[in-house]
Structures are given as C-alpha cells and as structure tokens.
Amino acid sequence: MMPNVVLYIAMSLDGKIARSNDQLDWLFEVDGEGDNGYAEFFKTVGAVVMGRKTYEEVLQLSPEQYPYPDIPNYILTRNSNREAEYVTFTDEPIEQLMERLKEEVEQDIWLVGGGEVIQSAMEQGLIDRYEIAIAPVVLGEGIPLFPEGTKETKLKLMGQRTSGQFVMMTYER
C-alpha cells in the first residue's frame, strides 16, 4: 500500500497558520488535551516535508533538540546547497519529491507547511488527507492556511473530534 501525503496542521478560526511575523504564540495558549493526538499521528509518519520558513520556525520552537531526528526530513528551498543535521535541503519540484518518497518510505509523508508549500502541493493534487486542528482564536491577520489563488479542491469529511478547545477535522481528497 502506498503511503499517503498528509497535511497535519493547526489553524486559527479565521484560517491563519501563523501571525504575519511567523509567530505561533497564540497556538500554545489554547488548552488542548495532552498532545491532541500528535504522538499517535507521528507513529504513522515515515518522512517529513516542509518549506524553509517553516523549518526556521521549527528550529526556534525546538532549540534544544530537532523534533524529527529519526526519519527523513526534506526542506524545500530555492537555496538547496545548505547543510544541516537531520535534514536534506532540496529544490526538487514537489511533485517529483513526493513521487520519489512514496517509493522510498512505507509510512505516510507529513507535509508540515507552510502556505506556499501547501498551495504548491494542492496545485499538483498531491495531498491525500488533511488533518486540521482548529483553534478557537481569531487572529484578524496573518499567514493563511490556503493563500489567495489556491486551486479549488473538493474534500470529503472523514471524521471530527474535539481535543480540549481544539476541533480536529479529517478530510480526504
């Protein structure tokens, strides 16, 4: 069975994934339930793909220890001749990268973000499942989960649950 490409992400009630300055402080102020199912989700992940800005934010949020050291990590960037522990920087087109990863890994591929990478993956029809945690916060401005111009995509609701103050929604393409 081929692995799925899964967008697993949290957003504000008004659809933002971060403040305009990339900050996520608002997200950590919301009461969840334990880890909101993250550990269970992460057991299904065989590779991580994210954009450079998201990677920089991950480094700031986890300065002591990189959070995904034991699985392949790909950072999509225009400047791919960088090197860092635990990650591979690549300028490979996202559709080629995902195709290759589906052959190489047995578990799901976690598309972490951000907006540009998500938009590009949707443009190519690469996301199989959307797992979106909705936080009861209206930011008013910030970085949208689905930027203006994102390709219209029809999804099917597969499930929903609450986790503390979050509503966890699962959709399939």
C-alpha positions as CSV (number, residue, x, y, z in Angstrom):
1,M,0.0,0.0,0.0
2,M,1.3,3.4,-1.0
3,P,1.9,6.0,1.7
4,N,-0.4,9.0,1.9
5,V,0.7,12.6,1.8
6,V,-0.9,14.1,4.9
7,L,-1.3,17.8,5.7
8,Y,-1.3,17.8,9.5
9,I,-1.6,21.4,10.8
10,A,-3.3,23.8,13.2
11,M,-5.0,27.0,12.2
12,S,-6.9,29.8,13.8
13,L,-10.7,30.0,13.4
14,D,-10.1,32.6,10.7
15,G,-7.8,30.3,8.7
16,K,-4.4,31.5,9.7
17,I,-1.4,29.2,10.4
18,A,0.8,31.9,11.9
19,R,0.9,35.6,12.7
20,S,2.2,37.9,9.9
21,N,5.6,37.7,11.7
22,D,5.5,33.9,11.6
23,Q,4.9,33.7,15.3
24,L,2.8,30.8,16.8
25,D,2.4,32.0,20.4
26,W,-1.4,32.1,20.0
27,L,-1.4,28.4,19.3
28,F,0.3,27.4,22.6
29,E,-2.2,29.5,24.6
30,V,-5.1,27.2,23.6
31,D,-6.0,24.4,26.0
32,G,-5.7,21.1,24.3
33,E,-5.9,17.5,25.6
34,G,-2.4,16.1,26.2
35,D,-0.7,16.4,22.9
36,N,-4.0,16.5,21.0
37,G,-3.2,13.1,19.3
38,Y,0.1,14.2,17.9
39,A,2.1,11.2,19.2
40,E,-0.4,8.8,17.7
41,F,-0.3,10.7,14.4
42,F,3.5,10.8,14.4
43,K,3.7,7.0,14.7
44,T,2.2,6.9,11.1
45,V,4.9,9.2,9.6
46,G,7.8,7.9,7.5
47,A,9.1,11.2,6.2
48,V,8.6,15.0,6.8
49,V,8.5,17.7,4.1
50,M,8.3,21.4,4.8
51,G,9.3,24.8,3.4
52,R,12.3,26.7,4.5
53,K,10.4,29.3,6.6
54,T,8.6,26.6,8.4
55,Y,11.9,24.8,9.1
56,E,13.4,28.0,10.5
57,E,10.3,28.3,12.8
58,V,10.7,24.6,13.9
59,L,14.3,25.3,14.9
60,Q,13.2,28.3,17.0
61,L,10.4,26.3,18.7
62,S,12.8,23.4,19.5
63,P,16.2,24.9,20.0
64,E,17.5,22.1,22.3
65,Q,16.6,19.1,20.1
66,Y,15.4,18.8,16.5
67,P,11.9,17.3,16.8
68,Y,12.1,14.7,14.0
69,P,15.6,13.3,14.0
70,D,14.8,9.6,13.3
71,I,13.1,9.9,9.9
72,P,14.0,11.6,6.6
73,N,13.3,15.3,6.5
74,Y,13.2,17.4,3.3
75,I,13.3,21.1,3.3
76,L,12.0,22.7,0.1
77,T,14.1,25.8,-0.7
78,R,15.5,27.7,-3.6
79,N,18.9,27.6,-2.0
80,S,19.5,23.8,-1.8
81,N,23.2,23.8,-1.3
82,R,22.8,24.3,2.5
83,E,23.6,21.5,5.0
84,A,22.2,20.9,8.5
85,E,21.9,17.9,10.8
86,Y,18.8,15.7,10.3
87,V,17.6,17.4,7.1
88,T,18.1,17.5,3.4
89,F,17.6,20.8,1.6
90,T,16.2,20.3,-1.9
91,D,15.0,22.4,-4.8
92,E,13.5,19.3,-6.4
93,P,10.0,20.0,-7.7
94,I,7.5,19.0,-5.0
95,E,5.7,16.5,-7.3
96,Q,9.0,14.7,-8.0
97,L,9.9,14.7,-4.4
98,M,6.6,13.2,-3.3
99,E,6.6,10.6,-6.0
100,R,10.1,9.5,-5.0
101,L,9.2,9.5,-1.3
102,K,6.1,7.3,-2.0
103,E,8.5,4.7,-3.4
104,E,11.1,5.1,-0.7
105,V,9.1,5.2,2.6
106,E,6.5,2.8,3.9
107,Q,4.6,5.2,6.2
108,D,2.8,8.4,5.4
109,I,4.6,11.6,4.3
110,W,3.8,14.5,6.6
111,L,3.5,17.8,4.8
112,V,4.2,20.2,7.6
113,G,3.8,23.6,5.8
114,G,3.8,26.5,5.2
115,G,1.4,28.2,2.9
116,E,3.5,28.3,-0.2
117,V,4.4,24.6,0.0
118,I,0.7,23.6,0.8
119,Q,-0.5,25.7,-2.2
120,S,2.0,24.1,-4.5
121,A,1.1,20.6,-3.3
122,M,-2.6,21.3,-3.8
123,E,-1.9,22.7,-7.3
124,Q,-0.4,19.3,-8.2
125,G,-3.1,17.3,-6.4
126,L,-0.5,15.7,-4.0
127,I,-2.3,15.9,-0.6
128,D,-4.3,12.8,0.1
129,R,-5.5,13.6,3.6
130,Y,-6.0,16.9,5.5
131,E,-5.8,16.7,9.3
132,I,-6.6,20.2,10.5
133,A,-6.8,21.3,14.2
134,I,-8.9,24.4,14.5
135,A,-8.1,26.7,17.4
136,P,-10.7,29.0,18.9
137,V,-8.7,32.1,18.2
138,V,-9.4,34.8,15.6
139,L,-6.1,36.5,14.6
140,G,-7.6,39.1,12.2
141,E,-4.4,38.9,10.1
142,G,-1.6,36.5,9.5
143,I,-0.4,33.8,7.1
144,P,-3.4,31.9,5.6
145,L,-3.5,28.1,5.5
146,F,-4.8,28.4,1.9
147,P,-3.3,31.5,0.3
148,E,-5.3,33.6,-2.2
149,G,-5.2,31.8,-5.6
150,T,-5.1,28.2,-4.1
151,K,-6.6,25.7,-6.5
152,E,-10.2,24.9,-5.8
153,T,-10.2,21.4,-4.2
154,K,-13.2,19.3,-3.2
155,L,-12.7,17.3,0.1
156,K,-14.7,14.7,1.9
157,L,-15.1,15.0,5.7
158,M,-13.9,11.7,7.2
159,G,-14.2,12.5,10.9
160,Q,-14.1,15.1,13.6
161,R,-13.3,15.1,17.3
162,T,-12.6,17.6,20.0
163,S,-9.4,17.8,21.9
164,G,-9.7,20.3,24.7
165,Q,-10.5,23.6,23.0
166,F,-9.4,22.3,19.5
167,V,-11.7,20.8,16.9
168,M,-9.7,18.2,14.9
169,M,-11.1,17.7,11.4
170,T,-10.0,14.9,9.0
171,Y,-10.7,15.3,5.3
172,E,-9.7,13.2,2.2
173,R,-9.3,14.4,-1.3
